[in-house]
Amino acid sequence: MNMSVTRRAVNSLAVCAAAALAVGLATSLPASAQSDYPNQPITLIVPFAPGGASDFAARLLQPRLSEILGQQIVIENRDGAAGNVGMDFAARAKPDGYTLFLGNVGTVSINPSLFSSLRVKPLQDFIPISIVADTPGLLIANPQFPPNNVKELVEYVKARPGQVNFASPGTGSVNRLEMEAFRREAGLDMIHVPYKGGAGPATADVMGGHVSLMFVTISSGINHVKGGRLKALGVSTKERVSQLPDVATMTEQGFPKSVSSSWQGILAPAGTPQPIIDKLHAAIVEAMKDPTIKARMAEAGVSAVSSPSPADFKAYIQADADKWSAVIKDIGAKAD
């Protein structure tokens, strides 16, 4: 027997064995880390300042989710650039389940089509876990504005092309895009009046009669409607909302494409192991069943919801992003 050949064979087997051992160790260590997850506090990045809708959802969810997971959920507000600062930070965090991101319709579905320089590609850089909050849109008008429903609005605007204006809290806001989608579906010629500083200043000018109408979240407009300072022409849900049972949906009034909402959901950096994603999904689903969370959200006009699976949430985001991308392209909207 050729001894040099034998030695080469033995050495080859040794190298293969060592490689196999290394692979085994590499795969067993992450598995071990996953099995006792979580064993330290989890940071939830909220890409907006304290006090807003996303911060409200995060802080409402925080105690129950901490209880279920057995670790503290630490909320970290990283605002700036319409949520892009926080989203970029979260996307580049270590994918170990200890940094999560509370995304919303603006950051995840709208911003990628609005900001040409945005580095983050949400469905590539994140793994969607579950939606947690859903807030329908509400079409509101000044009480003195003649139309009282969507049919009357369409007739009124068509008789006055280019004369009726609508407000929004910014060029690329979901409020503006909801109106653009509706007016294209209805074939309306209207004037857009953008505002700075969120929906508050725009809503105030609708109440004051300086602008005729706008879309807002139901949580932003419901108290003004109930107080008679605004009137509601329609809601953007498939079914009527319990808080305003007498207000017909856009679908009921002949505009089935005008179904939209402002949502929040939890995502993890891409590469986060599937067992961790599954554990987080189960915890979120359980948390969203909590009666206190559901009641507090309902008081604010928000629905406490969860996704059947991470795959369902991913599909939801994709459909939402495709819808708003088409509207943005159609109107040529750019970031403010």
KOLKOLMAR-286348 format. One record per residue (C-alpha): residue in one letter; residue number from 1; z, y, x. Coordinates in steps of 0.02 Angstrom, whole numbers. Example, Ala and Ser with C-alpha at 12.3 -4.5 7.8 and 13.67 -1.06 7.14 Angstrom:
+------+-----+--------+--------+--------+
! type ! seq !     zz !     yy !     xx !
+------+-----+--------+--------+--------+
!    A !   1 !    390 !   -225 !    615 !
!    S !   2 !    357 !    -53 !    684 !
+------+-----+--------+--------+--------+
! end
This chain:
+------+-----+--------+--------+--------+
! type ! seq !     zz !     yy !     xx !
+------+-----+--------+--------+--------+
!    M !   1 !      0 !      0 !      0 !
!    N !   2 !    -40 !    175 !     62 !
!    M !   3 !    132 !    252 !     90 !
!    S !   4 !     66 !    431 !     86 !
!    V !   5 !     -6 !    401 !    -87 !
!    T !   6 !    160 !    327 !   -143 !
!    R !   7 !    257 !    476 !    -77 !
!    R !   8 !    138 !    595 !   -165 !
!    A !   9 !    163 !    500 !   -328 !
!    V !  10 !    352 !    505 !   -310 !
!    N !  11 !    349 !    690 !   -270 !
!    S !  12 !    238 !    722 !   -421 !
!    L !  13 !    357 !    628 !   -534 !
!    A !  14 !    503 !    727 !   -464 !
!    V !  15 !    415 !    891 !   -496 !
!    C !  16 !    375 !    838 !   -675 !
!    A !  17 !    554 !    784 !   -705 !
!    A !  18 !    621 !    948 !   -639 !
!    A !  19 !    499 !   1045 !   -749 !
!    A !  20 !    550 !    943 !   -900 !
!    L !  21 !    733 !    976 !   -863 !
!    A !  22 !    700 !   1162 !   -845 !
!    V !  23 !    607 !   1167 !  -1011 !
!    G !  24 !    748 !   1071 !  -1094 !
!    L !  25 !    878 !   1192 !  -1030 !
!    A !  26 !    772 !   1342 !  -1081 !
!    T !  27 !    754 !   1280 !  -1258 !
!    S !  28 !    931 !   1216 !  -1280 !
!    L !  29 !   1014 !   1379 !  -1230 !
!    P !  30 !    928 !   1485 !  -1364 !
!    A !  31 !    962 !   1348 !  -1491 !
!    S !  32 !   1146 !   1354 !  -1445 !
!    A !  33 !   1146 !   1543 !  -1461 !
!    Q !  34 !   1062 !   1529 !  -1630 !
!    S !  35 !   1185 !   1401 !  -1696 !
!    D !  36 !   1336 !   1516 !  -1683 !
!    Y !  37 !   1242 !   1673 !  -1738 !
!    P !  38 !   1310 !   1801 !  -1765 !
!    N !  39 !   1452 !   1808 !  -1638 !
!    Q !  40 !   1452 !   1997 !  -1612 !
!    P !  41 !   1423 !   2154 !  -1717 !
!    I !  42 !   1247 !   2185 !  -1784 !
!    T !  43 !   1167 !   2357 !  -1774 !
!    L !  44 !   1063 !   2415 !  -1922 !
!    I !  45 !    945 !   2556 !  -1874 !
!    V !  46 !    919 !   2683 !  -2014 !
!    P !  47 !    774 !   2798 !  -1965 !
!    F !  48 !    836 !   2946 !  -2066 !
!    A !  49 !    986 !   3062 !  -2063 !
!    P !  50 !   1146 !   3020 !  -2157 !
!    G !  51 !   1147 !   3062 !  -2343 !
!    G !  52 !    970 !   3010 !  -2389 !
!    A !  53 !    907 !   2865 !  -2494 !
!    S !  54 !    893 !   2744 !  -2347 !
!    D !  55 !   1066 !   2788 !  -2282 !
!    F !  56 !   1136 !   2765 !  -2458 !
!    A !  57 !   1062 !   2590 !  -2471 !
!    A !  58 !   1122 !   2542 !  -2297 !
!    R !  59 !   1302 !   2598 !  -2323 !
!    L !  60 !   1310 !   2516 !  -2493 !
!    L !  61 !   1251 !   2351 !  -2421 !
!    Q !  62 !   1354 !   2361 !  -2261 !
!    P !  63 !   1526 !   2297 !  -2320 !
!    R !  64 !   1462 !   2146 !  -2416 !
!    L !  65 !   1336 !   2094 !  -2284 !
!    S !  66 !   1472 !   2109 !  -2150 !
!    E !  67 !   1584 !   1998 !  -2255 !
!    I !  68 !   1451 !   1864 !  -2281 !
!    L !  69 !   1397 !   1858 !  -2098 !
!    G !  70 !   1573 !   1871 !  -2029 !
!    Q !  71 !   1526 !   2014 !  -1913 !
!    Q !  72 !   1529 !   2202 !  -1929 !
!    I !  73 !   1364 !   2286 !  -1976 !
!    V !  74 !   1356 !   2448 !  -1877 !
!    I !  75 !   1240 !   2580 !  -1952 !
!    E !  76 !   1150 !   2688 !  -1825 !
!    N !  77 !   1052 !   2837 !  -1890 !
!    R !  78 !    902 !   2878 !  -1778 !
!    D !  79 !    801 !   3007 !  -1871 !
!    G !  80 !    647 !   3103 !  -1820 !
!    A !  81 !    458 !   3107 !  -1844 !
!    A !  82 !    462 !   3047 !  -2025 !
!    G !  83 !    562 !   2892 !  -1974 !
!    N !  84 !    450 !   2846 !  -1828 !
!    V !  85 !    583 !   2877 !  -1695 !
!    G !  86 !    702 !   2748 !  -1768 !
!    M !  87 !    563 !   2626 !  -1806 !
!    D !  88 !    498 !   2633 !  -1628 !
!    F !  89 !    673 !   2605 !  -1558 !
!    A !  90 !    705 !   2456 !  -1671 !
!    A !  91 !    535 !   2377 !  -1635 !
!    R !  92 !    574 !   2373 !  -1449 !
!    A !  93 !    750 !   2305 !  -1466 !
!    K !  94 !    793 !   2131 !  -1401 !
!    P !  95 !    738 !   2002 !  -1532 !
!    D !  96 !    905 !   1914 !  -1544 !
!    G !  97 !    958 !   1962 !  -1720 !
!    Y !  98 !   1082 !   2094 !  -1663 !
!    T !  99 !    969 !   2243 !  -1697 !
!    L ! 100 !    891 !   2258 !  -1870 !
!    F ! 101 !    787 !   2394 !  -1950 !
!    L ! 102 !    800 !   2467 !  -2125 !
!    G ! 103 !    618 !   2510 !  -2159 !
!    N ! 104 !    548 !   2593 !  -2313 !
!    V ! 105 !    382 !   2629 !  -2397 !
!    G ! 106 !    356 !   2782 !  -2288 !
!    T ! 107 !    392 !   2711 !  -2116 !
!    V ! 108 !    317 !   2538 !  -2142 !
!    S ! 109 !    177 !   2557 !  -2271 !
!    I ! 110 !    119 !   2738 !  -2253 !
!    N ! 111 !    152 !   2802 !  -2077 !
!    P ! 112 !     37 !   2680 !  -1985 !
!    S ! 113 !   -112 !   2755 !  -2078 !
!    L ! 114 !    -47 !   2933 !  -2069 !
!    F ! 115 !      1 !   2950 !  -1884 !
!    S ! 116 !   -144 !   2913 !  -1767 !
!    S ! 117 !    -29 !   2908 !  -1615 !
!    L ! 118 !     98 !   2787 !  -1689 !
!    R ! 119 !    132 !   2646 !  -1567 !
!    V ! 120 !    217 !   2530 !  -1690 !
!    K ! 121 !    117 !   2409 !  -1796 !
!    P ! 122 !    250 !   2355 !  -1921 !
!    L ! 123 !    182 !   2184 !  -1968 !
!    Q ! 124 !    153 !   2141 !  -1785 !
!    D ! 125 !    309 !   2218 !  -1709 !
!    F ! 126 !    431 !   2162 !  -1845 !
!    I ! 127 !    472 !   2009 !  -1947 !
!    P ! 128 !    506 !   2063 !  -2128 !
!    I ! 129 !    664 !   1981 !  -2196 !
!    S ! 130 !    693 !   2050 !  -2371 !
!    I ! 131 !    676 !   2200 !  -2483 !
!    V ! 132 !    846 !   2268 !  -2538 !
!    A ! 133 !    813 !   2419 !  -2648 !
!    D ! 134 !    672 !   2474 !  -2762 !
!    T ! 135 !    658 !   2645 !  -2843 !
!    P ! 136 !    519 !   2679 !  -2969 !
!    G ! 137 !    420 !   2839 !  -2972 !
!    L ! 138 !    437 !   2963 !  -3115 !
!    L ! 139 !    302 !   3086 !  -3167 !
!    I ! 140 !    393 !   3246 !  -3212 !
!    A ! 141 !    339 !   3416 !  -3276 !
!    N ! 142 !    413 !   3584 !  -3317 !
!    P ! 143 !    481 !   3580 !  -3496 !
!    Q ! 144 !    360 !   3720 !  -3546 !
!    F ! 145 !    208 !   3626 !  -3480 !
!    P ! 146 !    108 !   3583 !  -3639 !
!    P ! 147 !     70 !   3396 !  -3613 !
!    N ! 148 !    208 !   3276 !  -3665 !
!    N ! 149 !    131 !   3113 !  -3606 !
!    V ! 150 !     -3 !   3051 !  -3487 !
!    K ! 151 !   -143 !   3048 !  -3616 !
!    E ! 152 !   -110 !   3231 !  -3659 !
!    L ! 153 !    -98 !   3272 !  -3473 !
!    V ! 154 !   -269 !   3197 !  -3437 !
!    E ! 155 !   -348 !   3292 !  -3582 !
!    Y ! 156 !   -263 !   3454 !  -3529 !
!    V ! 157 !   -315 !   3443 !  -3346 !
!    K ! 158 !   -494 !   3392 !  -3385 !
!    A ! 159 !   -510 !   3546 !  -3493 !
!    R ! 160 !   -448 !   3652 !  -3345 !
!    P ! 161 !   -524 !   3579 !  -3186 !
!    G ! 162 !   -449 !   3650 !  -3027 !
!    Q ! 163 !   -318 !   3752 !  -3121 !
!    V ! 164 !   -168 !   3635 !  -3135 !
!    N ! 165 !    -62 !   3613 !  -2980 !
!    F ! 166 !     60 !   3478 !  -2926 !
!    A ! 167 !    199 !   3479 !  -2797 !
!    S ! 168 !    251 !   3355 !  -2664 !
!    P ! 169 !    375 !   3350 !  -2520 !
!    G ! 170 !    236 !   3334 !  -2392 !
!    T ! 171 !     55 !   3287 !  -2361 !
!    G ! 172 !     89 !   3104 !  -2325 !
!    S ! 173 !    238 !   3077 !  -2440 !
!    V ! 174 !    234 !   2935 !  -2564 !
!    N ! 175 !    257 !   3067 !  -2700 !
!    R ! 176 !     93 !   3150 !  -2651 !
!    L ! 177 !      1 !   2984 !  -2631 !
!    E ! 178 !     60 !   2925 !  -2803 !
!    M ! 179 !    -16 !   3080 !  -2881 !
!    E ! 180 !   -177 !   3063 !  -2781 !
!    A ! 181 !   -196 !   2882 !  -2835 !
!    F ! 182 !   -166 !   2930 !  -3017 !
!    R ! 183 !   -283 !   3079 !  -3020 !
!    R ! 184 !   -421 !   2976 !  -2942 !
!    E ! 185 !   -396 !   2839 !  -3070 !
!    A ! 186 !   -400 !   2970 !  -3209 !
!    G ! 187 !   -539 !   3075 !  -3132 !
!    L ! 188 !   -436 !   3236 !  -3122 !
!    D ! 189 !   -467 !   3393 !  -3019 !
!    M ! 190 !   -296 !   3463 !  -2971 !
!    I ! 191 !   -221 !   3572 !  -2834 !
!    H ! 192 !    -92 !   3501 !  -2713 !
!    V ! 193 !     54 !   3613 !  -2662 !
!    P ! 194 !    154 !   3534 !  -2518 !
!    Y ! 195 !    335 !   3579 !  -2482 !
!    K ! 196 !    450 !   3557 !  -2333 !
!    G ! 197 !    628 !   3492 !  -2340 !
!    G ! 198 !    612 !   3339 !  -2450 !
!    A ! 199 !    591 !   3326 !  -2638 !
!    G ! 200 !    727 !   3453 !  -2678 !
!    P ! 201 !    630 !   3615 !  -2652 !
!    A ! 202 !    475 !   3546 !  -2738 !
!    T ! 203 !    575 !   3486 !  -2888 !
!    A ! 204 !    662 !   3655 !  -2899 !
!    D ! 205 !    495 !   3743 !  -2910 !
!    V ! 206 !    437 !   3625 !  -3048 !
!    M ! 207 !    596 !   3667 !  -3144 !
!    G ! 208 !    563 !   3851 !  -3112 !
!    G ! 209 !    385 !   3839 !  -3178 !
!    H ! 210 !    303 !   3887 !  -3013 !
!    V ! 211 !    217 !   3718 !  -3004 !
!    S ! 212 !    170 !   3613 !  -3156 !
!    L ! 213 !    216 !   3435 !  -3112 !
!    M ! 214 !    246 !   3303 !  -2978 !
!    F ! 215 !    299 !   3125 !  -2945 !
!    V ! 216 !    480 !   3097 !  -2891 !
!    T ! 217 !    590 !   2944 !  -2877 !
!    I ! 218 !    682 !   2911 !  -3038 !
!    S ! 219 !    846 !   2932 !  -2942 !
!    S ! 220 !    794 !   3111 !  -2896 !
!    G ! 221 !    735 !   3163 !  -3067 !
!    I ! 222 !    836 !   3069 !  -3198 !
!    N ! 223 !    982 !   3191 !  -3211 !
!    H ! 224 !    863 !   3340 !  -3228 !
!    V ! 225 !    767 !   3248 !  -3365 !
!    K ! 226 !    925 !   3203 !  -3459 !
!    G ! 227 !    986 !   3382 !  -3440 !
!    G ! 228 !    825 !   3453 !  -3513 !
!    R ! 229 !    776 !   3544 !  -3353 !
!    L ! 230 !    624 !   3432 !  -3333 !
!    K ! 231 !    525 !   3318 !  -3446 !
!    A ! 232 !    462 !   3145 !  -3402 !
!    L ! 233 !    281 !   3099 !  -3438 !
!    G ! 234 !    283 !   2921 !  -3372 !
!    V ! 235 !    364 !   2795 !  -3253 !
!    S ! 236 !    270 !   2698 !  -3119 !
!    T ! 237 !    344 !   2528 !  -3158 !
!    K ! 238 !    263 !   2380 !  -3246 !
!    E ! 239 !    400 !   2385 !  -3377 !
!    R ! 240 !    505 !   2526 !  -3447 !
!    V ! 241 !    665 !   2569 !  -3355 !
!    S ! 242 !    833 !   2552 !  -3440 !
!    Q ! 243 !    889 !   2725 !  -3386 !
!    L ! 244 !    745 !   2808 !  -3482 !
!    P ! 245 !    695 !   2682 !  -3616 !
!    D ! 246 !    594 !   2808 !  -3716 !
!    V ! 247 !    478 !   2852 !  -3571 !
!    A ! 248 !    320 !   2746 !  -3572 !
!    T ! 249 !    252 !   2668 !  -3413 !
!    M ! 250 !     91 !   2728 !  -3332 !
!    T ! 251 !     20 !   2556 !  -3370 !
!    E ! 252 !     62 !   2572 !  -3555 !
!    Q ! 253 !    -28 !   2738 !  -3555 !
!    G ! 254 !   -188 !   2665 !  -3484 !
!    F ! 255 !   -165 !   2677 !  -3295 !
!    P ! 256 !   -121 !   2504 !  -3226 !
!    K ! 257 !   -160 !   2555 !  -3047 !
!    S ! 258 !    -20 !   2683 !  -3052 !
!    V ! 259 !    116 !   2554 !  -3019 !
!    S ! 260 !    217 !   2603 !  -2865 !
!    S ! 261 !    392 !   2626 !  -2800 !
!    S ! 262 !    495 !   2689 !  -2656 !
!    W ! 263 !    576 !   2538 !  -2575 !
!    Q ! 264 !    692 !   2493 !  -2432 !
!    G ! 265 !    700 !   2327 !  -2341 !
!    I ! 266 !    769 !   2245 !  -2186 !
!    L ! 267 !    660 !   2190 !  -2041 !
!    A ! 268 !    695 !   2114 !  -1869 !
!    P ! 269 !    601 !   2138 !  -1705 !
!    A ! 270 !    456 !   2017 !  -1680 !
!    G ! 271 !    509 !   1863 !  -1585 !
!    T ! 272 !    676 !   1844 !  -1673 !
!    P ! 273 !    704 !   1655 !  -1692 !
!    Q ! 274 !    666 !   1583 !  -1863 !
!    P ! 275 !    841 !   1507 !  -1889 !
!    I ! 276 !    914 !   1682 !  -1870 !
!    I ! 277 !    785 !   1756 !  -1989 !
!    D ! 278 !    827 !   1621 !  -2117 !
!    K ! 279 !   1014 !   1652 !  -2100 !
!    L ! 280 !    992 !   1839 !  -2122 !
!    H ! 281 !    879 !   1814 !  -2272 !
!    A ! 282 !   1007 !   1702 !  -2357 !
!    A ! 283 !   1145 !   1828 !  -2323 !
!    I ! 284 !   1043 !   1973 !  -2392 !
!    V ! 285 !    997 !   1877 !  -2550 !
!    E ! 286 !   1181 !   1837 !  -2579 !
!    A ! 287 !   1233 !   2018 !  -2546 !
!    M ! 288 !   1108 !   2088 !  -2669 !
!    K ! 289 !   1185 !   1982 !  -2807 !
!    D ! 290 !   1350 !   2073 !  -2787 !
!    P ! 291 !   1398 !   2159 !  -2952 !
!    T ! 292 !   1466 !   2313 !  -2864 !
!    I ! 293 !   1308 !   2340 !  -2765 !
!    K ! 294 !   1199 !   2314 !  -2919 !
!    A ! 295 !   1304 !   2434 !  -3022 !
!    R ! 296 !   1311 !   2570 !  -2889 !
!    M ! 297 !   1124 !   2561 !  -2862 !
!    A ! 298 !   1089 !   2562 !  -3049 !
!    E ! 299 !   1195 !   2720 !  -3068 !
!    A ! 300 !   1079 !   2803 !  -2942 !
!    G ! 301 !    921 !   2741 !  -3029 !
!    V ! 302 !    889 !   2608 !  -2897 !
!    S ! 303 !    861 !   2421 !  -2924 !
!    A ! 304 !    956 !   2300 !  -2812 !
!    V ! 305 !    826 !   2169 !  -2768 !
!    S ! 306 !    786 !   2036 !  -2639 !
!    S ! 307 !    631 !   1941 !  -2583 !
!    P ! 308 !    611 !   1756 !  -2625 !
!    S ! 309 !    571 !   1727 !  -2441 !
!    P ! 310 !    527 !   1824 !  -2283 !
!    A ! 311 !    345 !   1773 !  -2312 !
!    D ! 312 !    350 !   1851 !  -2486 !
!    F ! 313 !    416 !   2014 !  -2414 !
!    K ! 314 !    279 !   2014 !  -2282 !
!    A ! 315 !    146 !   1991 !  -2416 !
!    Y ! 316 !    225 !   2130 !  -2519 !
!    I ! 317 !    219 !   2249 !  -2370 !
!    Q ! 318 !     39 !   2203 !  -2330 !
!    A ! 319 !    -18 !   2239 !  -2508 !
!    D ! 320 !     80 !   2402 !  -2512 !
!    A ! 321 !      9 !   2458 !  -2344 !
!    D ! 322 !   -169 !   2415 !  -2397 !
!    K ! 323 !   -149 !   2517 !  -2557 !
!    W ! 324 !    -84 !   2674 !  -2471 !
!    S ! 325 !   -204 !   2658 !  -2325 !
!    A ! 326 !   -349 !   2666 !  -2447 !
!    V ! 327 !   -279 !   2821 !  -2532 !
!    I ! 328 !   -245 !   2907 !  -2364 !
!    K ! 329 !   -421 !   2870 !  -2304 !
!    D ! 330 !   -495 !   2929 !  -2468 !
!    I ! 331 !   -409 !   3099 !  -2464 !
!    G ! 332 !   -413 !   3120 !  -2274 !
!    A ! 333 !   -226 !   3150 !  -2262 !
!    K ! 334 !   -150 !   3184 !  -2092 !
!    A ! 335 !     31 !   3192 !  -2036 !
!    D ! 336 !    112 !   3362 !  -2067 !
+------+-----+--------+--------+--------+
! end
